[in-house]
């Protein structure tokens, strides 16, 4: 079966953008639709061909990039600073230029650190401290339905409003819901 216009649009976007999420968004289709389309042999073949081409481009760009980075780091590991000074002989007055090659330890240190981190020999350690409380609320199916109904502006029975209030999910004053937490957030 020939490809539809939306399928062709998605494939063109995928070839041009390189990432599936960007192509889905640009073509205006969902991942569910994409999965359904992948059951079609002609679409599946075209899709796999483009994905394979994108992978090859990525591999080659990573390969050349990695070579350039390795060359740069190799140079940095040998980094030196040259200092030159012209001096005059106090006896004869001849001027002589004297040069010194001084290792650039700062650049060498950074290059060595980058190499060790990239190979996994050196690992960066970060500590994060989190303060506060996490409250986990387990809702019954009926409570979940009532909470979602509130989110959609649907009227909820008073006994369910009381239950959601008791759980701390809503604030009710004189039968009016005045504060609602968004679904999935506390």
FITORKE-922951 format. One record per residue: z, x, y of N, C-alpha, C in turn; residue in three letters. Coordinates in steps of 0.02 Angstrom, whole numbers, padded with zeros to 5 digits, always signed. Layout:
N
ZXYZXYZXYala ...
This chain:
186
+00000+00043-00059+00000+00000+00000+00000+00045+00062unk -00043+00032+00111-00047+00074+00170+00018+00071+00211unk +00030+00124+00247+00090+00128+00289+00086+00079+00347unk +00142+00047+00362+00145+00001+00418+00151+00041+00483unk +00141+00007+00540+00148+00040+00605+00219+00067+00615unk +00273+00029+00599+00340+00057+00607+00352+00118+00562unk +00324+00117+00502+00331+00176+00457+00295+00236+00487unk +00235+00226+00512+00198+00281+00543+00235+00307+00605unk +00262+00261+00644+00300+00281+00704+00359+00325+00685unk +00396+00304+00634+00453+00343+00611+00431+00413+00588unk +00378+00416+00549+00355+00480+00522+00332+00527+00578unk +00299+00499+00628+00277+00540+00686+00339+00566+00723unk +00388+00523+00733+00450+00544+00767+00487+00597+00726unk +00489+00589+00661+00523+00638+00617+00487+00705+00621unk +00422+00704+00620+00385+00767+00624+00395+00801+00691unk +00400+00762+00744+00407+00790+00811+00478+00810+00828unk +00526+00771+00806+00596+00783+00825+00633+00825+00774unk +00615+00820+00712+00645+00863+00661+00709+00837+00629unk +00745+00791+00662+00805+00766+00630+00798+00692+00616unk +00825+00671+00560+00819+00601+00539+00855+00555+00588unk +00918+00569+00609+00950+00523+00656+00911+00513+00721unk +00883+00567+00749+00844+00561+00810+00781+00520+00798unk +00748+00531+00741+00687+00493+00726+00703+00420+00714unk +00759+00405+00681+00779+00335+00670+00790+00301+00737unk +00827+00334+00781+00843+00304+00846+00779+00294+00888unk +00737+00345+00889+00677+00342+00929+00629+00288+00903unk +00625+00281+00837+00580+00231+00808+00611+00162+00807unk +00677+00158+00820+00711+00094+00823+00721+00062+00755unk +00734+00104+00704+00748+00076+00638+00816+00101+00613unk +00841+00068+00563+00907+00085+00536+00900+00129+00474unk +00954+00161+00455+00952+00203+00394+00942+00159+00333unk +00965+00097+00337+00955+00051+00281+00881+00037+00270unk +00846+00026+00326+00773+00015+00322+00739+00077+00293unk +00761+00136+00315+00732+00198+00289+00741+00202+00213unk +00801+00187+00189+00813+00189+00116+00767+00140+00080unk +00757+00082+00109+00712+00032+00077+00640+00059+00076unk +00619+00089+00132+00551+00116+00135+00541+00172+00084unk +00593+00209+00069+00586+00266+00023+00571+00244-00049unk +00577+00180-00062+00559+00154-00127+00483+00145-00133unk +00448+00145-00077+00375+00140-00075+00346+00210-00087unk +00306+00218-00139+00279+00282-00159+00241+00319-00104unk +00197+00283-00068+00157+00316-00016+00201+00340+00041unk +00248+00298+00063+00293+00319+00116+00337+00377+00093unk +00363+00372+00033+00406+00424+00006+00371+00492+00005unk +00308+00493-00017+00269+00555-00018+00260+00585+00052unk +00242+00542+00100+00232+00566+00169+00298+00591+00198unk +00351+00554+00185+00418+00572+00210+00440+00639+00182unk +00433+00648+00116+00454+00711+00084+00412+00770+00109unk +00349+00758+00121+00305+00812+00147+00329+00835+00216unk +00346+00788+00259+00369+00805+00327+00437+00840+00324unk +00482+00814+00283+00548+00846+00276+00541+00917+00251unk +00496+00927+00202+00485+00995+00175+00457+01041+00228unk +00409+01016+00268+00381+01057+00322+00435+01075+00373unk +00477+01027+00391+00532+01040+00438+00580+01092+00410unk +00594+01089+00346+00638+01138+00314+00608+01208+00317unk +00543+01213+00305+00510+01278+00308+00513+01307+00378unk +00501+01265+00428+00505+01287+00498+00575+01311+00513unk +00625+01274+00491+00695+01293+00502+00711+01359+00468unk +00690+01366+00406+00703+01429+00369+00672+01489+00404unk +00609+01481+00426+00576+01538+00458+00608+01554+00525unk +00629+01502+00563+00660+01516+00628+00729+01547+00618unk +00765+01525+00566+00830+01556+00551+00820+01628+00529unk +00770+01639+00489+00757+01707+00464+00741+01755+00521unk +00696+01736+00566+00679+01781+00620+00737+01788+00669unk +00773+01734+00679+00832+01737+00723+00886+01782+00694unk +00896+01778+00629+00947+01820+00597+00928+01893+00601unk +00864+01908+00595+00842+01978+00600+00854+02004+00671unk +00837+01963+00721+00849+01984+00791+00923+01995+00805unk +00965+01950+00780+01037+01957+00790+01062+02021+00756unk +01039+02033+00694+01061+02093+00658+01040+02156+00695unk +00978+02157+00721+00955+02215+00759+00997+02226+00822unk +01012+02171+00857+01054+02176+00917+01123+02203+00900unk +01153+02176+00847+01221+02199+00828+01220+02273+00806unk +01166+02292+00772+01160+02362+00751+01159+02408+00812unk +01121+02387+00863+01119+02426+00926+01187+02428+00959unk +01221+02372+00960+01286+02368+00993+01337+02412+00957unk +01331+02418+00891+01378+02460+00853+01372+02533+00873unk +01314+02552+00901+01303+02621+00923+01305+02627+00999unk +01327+02574+01032+01324+02571+01105+01362+02629+01138unk +01328+02658+01187+01357+02713+01225+01341+02703+01299unk +01383+02732+01340+01371+02733+01412+01359+02805+01432unk +01309+02815+01472+01294+02883+01496+01319+02891+01567unk +01357+02942+01577+01380+02959+01644+01348+03026+01663unk +01319+03027+01722+01288+03089+01746+01321+03109+01812unk +01329+03174+01819+01359+03200+01881+01321+03264+01900unk +01304+03269+01963+01271+03329+01987+01325+03374+02018unk +01327+03435+01994+01378+03482+02019+01342+03544+02048unk +01376+03576+02096+01348+03637+02126+01392+03696+02105unk +01358+03752+02091+01394+03813+02074+01424+03841+02138unk +01490+03855+02139+01521+03880+02200+01497+03950+02219unk +01473+03990+02170+01452+04058+02184+01380+04062+02210unk +01333+04030+02172+01263+04037+02191+01233+03975+02225unk +01267+03918+02221+01243+03858+02254+01192+03818+02213unk +01175+03841+02152+01128+03803+02110+01159+03736+02092unk +01116+03685+02091+01139+03618+02073+01118+03604+02001unk +01165+03578+01963+01153+03562+01892+01177+03491+01879unk +01135+03454+01843+01156+03386+01824+01187+03389+01755unk +01247+03363+01749+01283+03362+01685+01289+03289+01663unk +01271+03275+01599+01275+03207+01573+01325+03204+01516unk +01360+03148+01512+01408+03136+01458+01391+03070+01425unk +01394+03069+01359+01383+03007+01322+01451+02984+01298unk +01471+02925+01323+01537+02898+01306+01527+02835+01265unk +01559+02832+01206+01552+02771+01165+01578+02710+01204unk +01540+02655+01200+01560+02592+01232+01601+02553+01180unk +01666+02567+01178+01709+02538+01126+01715+02463+01132unk +01711+02437+01191+01716+02364+01200+01657+02329+01165unk +01596+02353+01178+01536+02323+01147+01537+02334+01072unk +01558+02393+01050+01561+02408+00978+01611+02363+00943unk +01668+02352+00976+01720+02309+00947+01694+02237+00939unk +01662+02210+00991+01635+02142+00988+01582+02136+00933unk +01538+02185+00927+01485+02183+00877+01516+02185+00806unk +01564+02228+00797+01597+02233+00731+01632+02168+00714unk +01666+02139+00763+01701+02075+00752+01651+02020+00732unk +01595+02016+00767+01544+01966+00751+01517+01975+00681unk +01503+02037+00662+01478+02051+00595+01529+02032+00542unk +01591+02050+00552+01643+02035+00503+01655+01960+00497unk +01651+01924+00553+01659+01851+00550+01600+01818+00515unk +01540+01841+00529+01481+01810+00499+01477+01821+00425unk +01506+01876+00400+01505+01889+00328+01566+01860+00293unk +01612+01832+00332+01671+01801+00301+01728+01849+00289unk +01721+01913+00307+01774+01962+00296+01831+01948+00345unk +01814+01931+00406+01864+01917+00457+01861+01843+00473unk +01918+01810+00470+01920+01739+00483+01964+01726+00544unk +01940+01681+00586+01978+01663+00645+02029+01610+00626unk +02089+01619+00649+02142+01572+00632+02165+01537+00696unk +02166+01471+00692+02188+01432+00749+02242+01384+00725unk +02292+01376+00765+02344+01329+00749+02343+01273+00800unk +02350+01213+00775+02351+01155+00819+02414+01115+00805unk +02448+01098+00857+02508+01058+00850+02494+00989+00878unk +02508+00939+00837+02496+00870+00858+02564+00836+00862unk +02576+00806+00919+02639+00770+00928+02623+00696+00936unk +02667+00655+00912+02658+00583+00919+02670+00548+00853unk +02655+00485+00851+02665+00446+00792+02599+00413+00772unk +02592+00405+00708+02535+00369+00681+02563+00309+00645unk +02539+00251+00662+02563+00190+00631+02506+00162+00589unk +02519+00154+00525+02468+00126+00481+02487+00054+00467unk +02442+00009+00481+02454-00061+00471+02407-00085+00415unk +02437-00114+00364+02398-00141+00309+02394-00217+00319unk +02333-00241+00322+02322-00313+00334+02296-00346+00271unk +02316-00409+00262+02288-00449+00208+02217-00468+00230unk +02178-00494+00183+02110-00516+00199+02111-00569+00253unk +02158-00616+00249+02163-00670+00299+02180-00642+00367unk +02225-00592+00370+02243-00560+00433+02184-00522+00463unk +02147-00488+00420+02087-00452+00443+02036-00501+00473unk +02025-00556+00438+01978-00606+00463+02000-00635+00530unk +02065-00648+00536+02091-00675+00599+02083-00625+00656unk +02098-00561+00641+02092-00510+00693+02019-00502+00715unk +01973-00500+00667+01902-00495+00684+01877-00557+00721unk +01903-00615+00702+01884-00677+00737+01905-00672+00810unk +01966-00647+00823+01988-00638+00892+01941-00591+00930unk +01920-00537+00897+01875-00489+00929+01810-00522+00949unk +01790-00572+00912+01727-00607+00926+01736-00669+00970unk +01799-00682+00990+01813-00739+01034+01818-00805+00997unk +01829-00803+00932+01835-00864+00892+01909-00885+00891unk +01920-00950+00894+01989-00976+00894+02022-00962+00827unk +02085-00939+00831+02124-00921+00771+02184-00966+00767unk +02203-00990+00707+02261-01034+00700+02325-01001+00727unk +02370-01041+00755+02432-01014+00786+02474-00971+00738unk +02479-00992+00674+02520-00952+00628+02491-00882+00618unk +02425-00875+00623+02394-00808+00617+02405-00768+00680unk +02403-00802+00738+02418-00768+00800+02489-00739+00798unk +02535-00779+00772+02605-00756+00765+02608-00695+00719unk +02571-00697+00664+02572-00641+00616+02544-00578+00648unk +02487-00583+00683+02457-00525+00715+02502-00499+00771unk +02537-00544+00804+02586-00524+00855+02643-00485+00824unk +02668-00510+00767+02724-00477+00732+02703-00407+00710unk +02640-00398+00693+02615-00332+00672+02602-00285+00731unk +02606-00312+00792+02595-00271+00852+02522-00262+00870unk +02479-00304+00843+02407-00298+00857+02386-00335+00919unk +02423-00388+00936+02405-00427+00995+02469-00445+01033unk +02460-00466+01094+02514-00491+01136+02497-00563+01153unk +02543-00609+01142+02530-00679+01155+02583-00705+01204unk +02559-00735+01258+02604-00766+01307+02580-00838+01318unk +02624-00886+01306+02609-00957+01314+02546-00976+01276unk +02540-00952+01215+02483-00969+01173+02418-00934+01190unk +02418-00890+01241+02358-00853+01262+02364-00781+01237unk +02310-00756+01208+02308-00686+01188+02291-00646+01250unk +02338-00603+01272+02325-00565+01333+02309-00492+01320unk +02326-00468+01261+02310-00398+01245+02288-00394+01173unk +02231-00364+01164+02204-00354+01097+02186-00282+01089unk +02204-00252+01033+02182-00184+01019+02113-00189+00987unk +02067-00144+01004+02001-00147+00973+02007-00136+00898unk +01962-00165+00860+01962-00158+00787+01959-00085+00769unk +02002-00061+00724+02001+00007+00700+02038+00056+00745unk +02069+00033+00800+02105+00079+00845+02175+00054+00854unk +02221+00100+00864+02291+00083+00877+02315+00127+00933unk 
